[in-house]
Amino acid sequence: MPKTYIVGHQKPDTDSVVSAMALEFLYQQVDGYGYNNPVAVIADPINQETKYLFDRFKVKTPELLSKPIDLQDQVVLVDHNEASQRSPHFIQEQIVDIIDHHKVNLNLSKPIYLTFKTWGSSSSIVYYLMKQANITPPKKLAALMLAAILSDTVGLKSPTTTDRDTKFAQELAQIAQITDFDAFTLDIFKAKSNVSKLSPVQIVKNDYKLFEFTQPTFIGQIETVEQELLLSTKKQELLKAMTQVKKEQKVKYLFLAVTDILKINTKLLILDKPEQEIAQKAFGGTTQDNVLDIGAKLSRKKEIAPAIEKTMANIG
């Protein structure tokens, strides 16, 4: 019997994985969506933060989509829409629905269902759909959805955060019976910033997006509570890894944002002169020893990527 695969982007973050799981639960509860055998899958292995959360709440990791699906199967994309961020194991014509909170970059050959909201996380959108259908997520799923919202909005401090995200996070905390909001958020931050077991290449690729600007562009982000320590002890290793990843990904530009999620500050690690020219025009300031301090910016989606895209367009 045909399946409906629900999948987030490559190199998934917590929101990408959890929103797919939440959609699977919703589709199983509501016949009106009409999706056969909905199953949440992941496009790549989960990161350290997501593993910590799954271990904490004793939740099984979704199956890895590691081979092409049958042509009769359907696909629902969540937390992404751009072709460069999709799993390679299905074709565009199999996509029937997209639920996302990112900028739209689509060129589809047929009409499909689309749900886009200017909210801080895809899990917020899925919870909204649950509320519309009078569906309450079970306790463990509610805890994961709360964690996904907190992760994507940097503890509700990111400029991408909306009143909806805050309201939904509070409601999910009640369902999950998580009373110490700040302690839970700090636990997520610590798990997210733990890169001690990762190689320099894995750190660069731990959380990244490929963008189809005027030139193919890689923007990675490390969210940490030890920004200065990371830059002082691993900078040269990271620069070497960035060179390797740039060649591997076949991109024109590569940027790595090192974001201190407690101090609310981001420093860009700059590889070469072309990136330096773009970054300085986009954010101001002067690069020193391959580092450009871009100030109180947290969001790749809203504050970092748009500024780089605009600058590249102006340069031509």
C-alpha positions in Angstrom: 0.0 0.0 0.0 1.3 3.5 -0.8 2.9 5.5 2.0 3.1 9.2 2.7 6.6 10.1 3.9 6.9 13.2 6.1 10.4 14.6 6.0 12.4 17.6 7.0 15.5 19.1 5.5 19.0 17.5 5.1 21.1 17.9 8.2 18.0 18.1 10.3 17.7 20.2 13.4 15.3 19.4 16.3 12.4 21.4 14.7 12.8 19.6 11.4 12.6 16.2 13.0 10.0 16.9 15.7 7.6 18.7 13.4 7.6 15.7 11.0 6.8 13.4 14.0 4.0 15.7 15.1 2.5 15.8 11.6 2.6 12.0 11.5 0.6 11.9 14.8 -1.9 14.5 13.4 -2.4 12.7 10.1 -3.1 9.5 12.0 -5.7 11.2 14.1 -7.6 13.1 11.4 -8.9 11.2 8.4 -9.7 14.4 6.6 -6.1 14.9 5.5 -6.4 11.8 3.4 -2.7 10.7 3.5 -2.2 7.0 3.3 0.1 5.4 5.9 1.8 8.6 7.1 5.3 8.0 8.4 7.9 10.5 9.7 11.4 10.0 8.4 14.7 11.9 8.6 16.9 12.9 5.7 20.1 12.6 7.6 21.2 11.4 11.1 20.0 13.5 14.0 22.3 16.0 15.8 23.5 16.0 19.4 20.7 18.2 20.7 18.0 16.1 19.2 19.7 12.9 20.4 19.8 14.4 23.9 16.1 15.1 23.8 15.1 11.7 22.4 17.2 10.0 25.1 15.7 12.3 27.8 12.1 11.5 26.9 12.8 7.9 25.7 11.6 8.5 22.2 12.5 6.4 19.2 14.3 8.2 16.4 12.4 8.2 13.1 13.7 5.9 10.3 16.5 7.3 8.1 15.3 7.8 4.5 18.4 6.1 2.9 17.1 4.9 -0.5 14.6 6.1 -3.2 11.0 5.6 -2.3 8.5 3.9 -4.6 7.0 6.1 -7.3 3.5 5.5 -5.9 4.4 7.0 -2.6 3.8 10.7 -1.6 5.9 13.2 0.2 5.1 16.0 2.7 7.9 18.4 3.2 8.2 20.1 6.6 10.5 22.9 7.7 12.0 23.5 4.3 10.9 24.0 0.7 14.1 24.7 -1.4 15.3 22.0 -3.7 18.9 22.3 -2.4 17.7 21.3 1.1 15.6 18.2 0.1 16.5 14.6 0.5 17.6 13.1 -2.9 15.5 10.0 -2.4 12.3 11.3 -4.1 11.3 13.3 -7.1 9.6 16.7 -7.0 6.4 15.3 -8.5 5.9 13.2 -5.4 5.6 16.3 -3.2 1.9 16.8 -2.2 2.2 19.2 0.7 4.6 21.6 2.3 4.5 23.0 5.9 7.2 25.6 6.5 8.2 28.9 8.1 11.0 29.9 5.7 11.2 32.1 2.6 9.5 30.4 -0.4 11.6 29.4 -3.3 9.5 27.0 -5.4 8.9 26.2 -9.0 6.5 23.3 -9.1 4.9 21.6 -12.1 1.5 21.1 -10.4 -0.6 22.6 -7.6 0.0 21.2 -4.1 -1.1 22.1 -0.6 1.0 24.8 1.1 0.9 26.0 4.7 3.4 28.8 5.4 3.4 31.0 8.5 5.8 33.7 9.5 6.4 32.1 12.9 9.5 31.0 14.7 9.3 27.3 14.1 7.5 24.6 12.1 6.4 22.9 15.3 4.4 26.0 16.1 2.6 25.6 12.8 1.9 21.9 13.4 0.6 22.6 16.9 -1.7 25.3 15.4 -3.0 22.6 13.0 -3.6 20.3 15.9 -5.6 23.0 17.7 -7.7 23.6 14.7 -8.5 19.8 14.6 -9.1 19.7 18.4 -6.2 17.3 18.8 -3.9 17.4 21.9 -0.4 15.9 21.5 0.6 13.2 24.0 2.9 14.3 26.9 6.2 13.2 25.3 5.4 14.7 21.9 4.3 17.9 23.6 7.7 18.1 25.4 9.5 17.6 22.1 7.4 20.2 20.3 8.1 22.6 23.1 11.9 21.9 22.8 11.7 22.4 19.1 10.1 25.8 19.5 12.6 26.9 22.1 15.5 25.6 20.0 14.4 27.4 16.8 13.6 30.6 18.6 16.7 30.5 20.9 14.6 30.4 24.0 12.0 32.7 22.5 14.7 35.5 22.2 15.3 35.3 18.5 13.7 38.1 16.3 11.8 35.3 14.5 9.8 34.7 17.7 6.1 35.7 17.5 3.3 35.9 20.1 2.0 32.7 18.7 5.3 30.9 19.4 5.3 32.2 23.0 1.7 31.2 23.6 2.1 27.8 22.0 5.2 27.1 24.0 3.4 27.9 27.3 0.5 25.6 26.3 2.8 22.8 25.4 4.7 23.2 28.6 1.5 22.6 30.5 0.6 19.5 28.5 4.2 18.2 29.0 4.1 19.1 32.7 7.4 21.0 32.4 7.2 23.6 35.2 10.8 25.0 35.1 10.8 26.7 31.7 14.2 28.3 32.2 16.0 25.1 33.4 14.5 23.2 30.4 15.7 25.9 28.0 19.2 25.9 29.5 19.4 22.1 29.2 18.6 22.4 25.5 21.2 25.2 25.0 23.9 23.0 26.7 23.0 20.0 24.5 23.0 22.2 21.4 26.4 23.7 22.1 28.1 20.4 23.0 30.4 19.8 20.0 33.2 18.1 22.0 32.7 14.8 20.2 32.5 16.3 16.7 35.4 16.7 14.3 36.0 20.1 12.8 34.3 19.1 9.5 31.3 17.8 11.5 31.1 21.1 13.5 31.0 23.1 10.2 28.3 20.8 8.8 26.4 20.3 12.1 23.8 22.9 11.2 23.9 24.5 7.8 21.7 25.5 4.9 22.5 25.8 1.2 21.1 28.9 -0.5 20.5 29.6 -4.1 21.5 33.2 -4.1 23.3 34.8 -7.1 25.9 32.2 -6.4 25.6 28.9 -4.4 26.2 29.8 -0.8 26.7 27.7 2.3 25.8 29.3 5.7 26.6 27.2 8.7 25.8 28.1 12.3 27.2 26.9 15.6 25.0 27.9 18.6 27.1 27.7 21.7 27.5 29.0 25.3 31.3 29.0 24.8 31.8 31.3 21.8 35.2 32.7 22.8 36.6 29.4 23.9 35.6 27.7 20.6 37.1 30.5 18.5 40.3 30.6 20.5 41.0 26.9 20.6 39.5 25.6 17.3 39.6 28.5 14.8 42.5 27.2 12.7 41.0 23.7 12.6 37.6 25.1 11.6 39.1 27.3 8.8 40.8 24.2 7.4 37.5 22.3 7.6 35.7 25.1 6.0 38.0 24.9 3.0 37.3 21.2 2.7 33.6 21.6 3.0 33.5 24.5 0.5 35.1 22.3 -2.1 33.0 19.3 -1.2 29.7 21.2 -1.4 30.8 23.0 -4.6 29.7 26.4 -3.4 31.0 29.8 -4.3 30.8 31.2 -0.8 30.9 29.7 2.7 30.1 31.4 5.9 30.2 30.0 9.5 28.3 31.9 12.2 29.4 31.2 15.7 26.5 32.4 17.9 26.6 32.8 21.6 23.0 32.0 22.7 23.4 33.4 26.2 25.2 36.7 25.3 23.1 37.1 22.2 26.1 37.7 19.8 27.3 36.3 16.6 30.7 36.3 15.1 31.3 35.1 11.5 34.3 33.0 10.8 35.6 34.3 7.5 37.5 32.0 5.1 38.7 34.1 2.2 38.7 37.6 0.8 35.5 37.1 -1.3 33.5 36.2 1.9 35.2 39.0 3.8 34.1 41.6 1.2 30.5 40.4 1.2 30.3 40.1 5.0 31.7 43.5 5.7 29.4 45.2 3.2 26.4 43.2 4.7 27.1 43.8 8.4 29.7 46.6 8.6 32.8 46.3 10.8 36.3 45.0 10.1 37.4 41.4 9.9 40.2 40.7 12.3 42.1 37.4 12.2 39.3 35.8 10.1 36.6 36.9 12.5 33.9 39.5 12.0 31.7 40.4 15.0 28.2 41.1 13.6 26.7 42.0 17.0 23.4 40.9 18.5 22.2 38.7 15.7 20.8 35.2 16.4 18.7 34.2 13.4 20.3 32.8 10.2 16.9 32.9 8.5 15.9 36.5 9.4 19.1 38.4 10.2 22.1 36.7 8.5 21.1 35.0 5.3 18.9 38.0 4.0 21.7 40.5 4.6 24.2 38.3 2.7 21.7 37.7 -0.1 21.0 41.4 -0.6 24.7 42.3 -0.6 25.5 39.6 -3.2 22.6 40.8 -5.4 24.0 44.4 -5.2 27.5 43.3 -6.0 26.1 41.3 -9.0 
